[in-house]
Amino acid sequence: MVFHLPKQRISQEVPSSPLPPVSLSIMSFYYKLFFFPVAESKPVYREGNSASSTRTFLRRTFIKHEFHHLNVPLVGTVAVSDAFDCTLECLGNPFCLSVNLAAFKGAHGKLWCELLSSDKFRNSTEYKGNKSSHHFAIESPCSSSPCQHEATCVTNYRDGSFGCRCAKGFIGEYCEKGCLSNPFCFSVNMAAFKGAHGKLWCEFLSSDKFRNSTEYKGNKSSHHFAIESPCSSSPCQHEATCVTNYRDGSFGCRCAKGFKGEYCEKGEKFGMALNTIIHK
């Protein structure tokens, strides 16, 4: 997986002078007052965080997705007053990559804030709409959906770069090259181990293992990837060849000599003998 550096870094570290120990509430107040005066109603929040070990300020942009929720393992849950405090808590936790925030305050006048261990790009199936919370994601190059063919976009939040984890049958920096995008490709062979250049070789094949069963063999240097096919269940009988129509997902059976029928289930010679016996 190749990581792509952005033209401009998302994160910026601005040196600061040494600060005496202060409470989180006081620090939050000074951040709101001097660094990021953003209205609550705006969808983009610019947040800050102090790192006592390095004496630097880390800036991030959080994008608000109203009435959405990401269901991934939590790294913490806190009660906060507003969206700023929730995102501030996330920036203070090295394992937090996004947050869920209650849409409405509870009886105690606070909002629950969930610090999440992942983001919606790596867990798209767990990102759904709801009526009780908002989701805040750190601005990411993955927002523009650079990875193709259902690949997973992975952000490196330290430097703002990203990489694409390709789905089966696709290769390339953006997973733009694949068997499914080639009308003459029906399966692929891919190296089991990376070479000296850090890449895997990938062969696009003009046929599949069902039409060429005698050429399909095991080895220790590569893996074979076949497009899902109704032939996988071996519907054709008596050593018939199963042929998939990948356009509509149908299949047909090419019968061996001496057999006929939709699945080559009828033996011509056997049927003649049986008929002879019946008619005697």
C-alpha positions in Angstrom: 0.0 0.0 0.0 1.6 3.3 -1.1 1.0 6.4 1.0 0.3 9.7 -0.9 1.5 12.9 0.8 -0.8 15.9 0.3 0.3 19.1 -1.2 -0.3 20.9 2.1 -0.2 19.2 5.4 -3.5 19.0 7.3 -1.8 19.3 10.7 0.3 22.2 11.7 2.5 22.4 14.9 3.0 25.9 16.2 5.7 26.2 18.9 4.6 27.8 22.2 6.4 29.0 25.3 6.5 26.7 28.3 3.2 26.8 30.2 2.6 26.1 33.9 0.3 23.2 34.8 -3.4 24.2 34.4 -6.7 22.4 34.5 -8.3 21.1 31.3 -11.3 23.5 31.7 -9.0 26.5 31.9 -7.0 25.3 28.9 -10.2 24.8 26.9 -11.2 28.4 27.8 -8.0 29.9 26.5 -8.1 27.8 23.3 -11.6 29.1 22.6 -10.7 32.6 23.4 -7.4 32.9 21.4 -7.2 30.2 18.8 -10.4 29.1 17.2 -13.5 31.3 17.7 -15.9 29.3 15.5 -19.7 29.5 15.7 -21.5 26.4 17.0 -23.8 26.3 14.0 -21.0 26.0 11.4 -20.2 22.5 10.1 -16.5 22.9 10.3 -14.7 23.1 13.7 -11.1 24.1 14.0 -9.8 22.7 17.2 -6.5 22.9 19.2 -4.7 20.8 21.7 -1.7 21.4 24.0 0.9 18.7 24.3 2.8 19.1 27.6 5.6 16.8 26.6 6.6 18.8 23.4 5.2 22.2 24.4 3.5 22.5 21.0 0.0 23.2 19.8 -1.6 20.7 17.3 -4.3 22.0 15.0 -6.9 19.9 13.3 -10.1 20.5 11.3 -13.1 18.4 12.3 -16.0 18.0 9.8 -19.4 17.7 11.3 -21.8 15.0 9.9 -25.2 15.7 11.4 -27.3 12.8 12.7 -24.7 10.1 11.9 -23.0 7.5 14.1 -19.9 5.4 13.7 -20.1 2.1 15.5 -16.5 1.1 16.3 -14.6 0.3 19.6 -14.4 3.3 22.0 -11.2 4.6 23.5 -13.2 6.7 26.0 -16.5 8.4 26.9 -16.8 11.8 28.5 -19.5 14.3 29.4 -18.9 17.7 27.7 -20.6 21.1 27.2 -20.3 21.4 23.5 -18.7 20.1 20.3 -15.4 22.0 20.9 -14.8 20.2 24.2 -15.6 16.8 22.6 -13.1 17.3 19.8 -10.6 18.7 22.2 -10.8 15.5 24.2 -10.2 13.5 21.0 -7.0 15.5 20.2 -5.8 14.9 23.7 -6.0 11.1 23.2 -3.4 9.6 20.8 -5.8 6.7 20.0 -8.8 8.8 19.0 -9.5 9.3 15.3 -13.1 10.6 15.4 -16.0 11.2 17.8 -19.7 10.7 18.2 -21.5 13.5 20.1 -25.0 13.5 21.5 -27.3 15.7 19.5 -29.2 16.8 22.6 -28.2 17.5 26.2 -29.3 15.2 28.9 -30.9 16.0 32.3 -27.6 17.0 33.7 -27.1 19.6 31.0 -24.2 17.8 29.4 -23.6 16.0 26.1 -22.1 12.5 26.0 -19.0 12.3 23.8 -17.6 9.0 22.4 -13.9 9.0 21.5 -13.5 6.5 18.7 -10.6 4.2 17.8 -11.1 4.5 14.0 -12.8 6.5 11.3 -15.6 6.1 8.8 -13.3 5.5 5.9 -11.9 2.3 7.3 -15.3 1.2 8.6 -17.8 2.4 6.1 -20.3 -0.4 6.8 -20.5 0.8 10.4 -21.2 4.4 9.5 -25.0 5.0 9.5 -27.5 7.8 10.1 -29.5 8.1 13.3 -31.5 10.7 15.2 -29.6 11.0 18.5 -26.0 11.9 17.6 -23.6 13.7 15.3 -20.4 12.4 14.0 -17.2 14.5 13.8 -14.3 13.3 11.6 -10.8 14.8 11.3 -10.4 16.3 7.9 -8.8 13.7 5.7 -7.6 13.2 2.1 -9.9 10.2 2.0 -12.9 12.6 2.0 -12.5 13.0 -1.8 -12.7 9.1 -2.3 -9.4 8.7 -4.1 -9.4 4.9 -3.9 -11.3 3.1 -6.6 -13.2 -0.1 -7.0 -14.4 -0.4 -3.3 -10.9 -0.1 -1.9 -10.4 1.0 1.7 -8.8 4.5 2.1 -6.4 4.6 5.1 -5.3 8.1 6.4 -2.1 8.7 8.2 -3.2 11.5 10.5 0.4 12.3 11.5 1.4 13.7 8.1 -1.9 13.9 6.2 -1.0 11.2 3.7 -3.2 8.3 2.7 -3.0 4.8 1.1 -5.4 2.5 -0.6 -6.1 -1.1 0.5 -7.3 -2.8 -2.7 -10.1 -5.2 -2.9 -9.4 -8.6 -4.4 -8.6 -8.5 -8.1 -7.3 -4.9 -8.1 -3.9 -3.3 -7.9 -2.3 0.1 -8.4 -1.8 3.2 -6.3 -5.5 4.0 -6.3 -6.6 0.4 -7.0 -7.5 1.6 -10.5 -6.1 -1.5 -12.3 -8.0 -4.7 -12.0 -9.4 -7.7 -13.6 -12.9 -6.5 -13.4 -12.1 -3.4 -15.4 -10.6 -5.5 -18.2 -13.2 -7.1 -20.4 -10.8 -9.9 -21.3 -9.9 -10.9 -17.8 -11.7 -13.7 -16.0 -9.3 -14.5 -13.1 -5.9 -13.5 -11.7 -2.7 -15.0 -10.2 -1.0 -12.9 -7.6 2.4 -13.4 -6.0 2.3 -14.7 -2.4 5.3 -12.6 -1.4 6.6 -9.2 -2.3 9.7 -8.8 -4.3 12.8 -6.7 -3.7 11.0 -3.6 -5.0 8.2 -4.1 -2.4 5.6 -5.0 -4.9 3.5 -8.1 -5.8 3.3 -9.3 -9.4 -0.3 -9.8 -10.7 -1.3 -11.8 -13.8 -4.6 -11.1 -15.5 -5.9 -14.3 -17.1 -8.0 -14.9 -20.1 -10.0 -17.8 -18.7 -11.0 -19.4 -15.4 -10.3 -22.6 -13.5 -13.6 -24.1 -14.4 -12.9 -24.2 -18.2 -9.3 -25.2 -17.5 -9.4 -27.6 -14.6 -6.4 -29.6 -15.7 -4.2 -26.4 -15.7 -5.3 -25.4 -12.1 -2.7 -26.7 -9.7 -1.3 -25.8 -6.3 2.1 -24.1 -5.7 4.0 -22.2 -3.0 4.7 -18.9 -4.8 1.3 -17.4 -5.7 -2.4 -17.2 -5.0 -5.3 -17.5 -7.5 -8.3 -15.2 -7.4 -11.5 -16.3 -9.2 -14.6 -14.1 -9.8 -17.5 -15.6 -7.9 -19.3 -18.0 -10.2 -22.3 -20.4 -10.1 -19.8 -23.0 -11.3 -18.2 -23.0 -7.8 -20.9 -25.4 -6.6 -20.0 -27.9 -9.4 -23.5 -28.1 -10.9 -22.4 -30.0 -14.1 -22.1 -33.8 -13.7 -20.0 -36.6 -15.2 -16.9 -34.5 -15.8 -18.7 -31.9 -17.8 -17.2 -28.4 -18.3 -19.0 -25.6 -16.5 -19.0 -22.3 -18.5 -19.9 -19.1 -16.7 -21.5 -16.1 -18.4 -19.9 -13.3 -16.3 -22.2 -10.7 -17.7 -25.4 -12.0 -16.2 -24.1 -14.7 -13.7 -25.7 -17.6 -15.6 -23.9 -20.8 -16.6 -24.0 -23.7 -19.0 -22.6 -27.3 -19.1 -20.5 -28.7 -21.9 -21.2 -32.4 -21.7 -18.5 -35.1 -22.1 -19.1 -37.7 -24.8 -21.9 -40.0 -23.9 -23.9 -37.6 -21.7 -26.6 -35.0 -22.3 -29.1 -32.9 -20.3 -29.1 -29.5 -18.7 -26.5 -30.6 -16.2 -25.2 -33.6 -18.3 -27.0 -35.8 -15.9 -28.3 -38.2 -18.6 -26.1 -40.9 -20.1 -27.0 -41.5 -23.7 -25.7 -45.1 -23.8 -27.3 -45.9 -20.4 -30.6 -44.5 -21.5 -30.7 -46.6 -24.6 -30.0 -49.8 -22.7 -32.7 -48.9 -20.1 -35.2 -48.2 -22.8 -34.4 -51.6 -24.4 -35.0 -53.3 -21.1 -38.3 -51.5 -20.5 -39.7 -52.3 -23.9 -39.0 -56.0 -23.7 
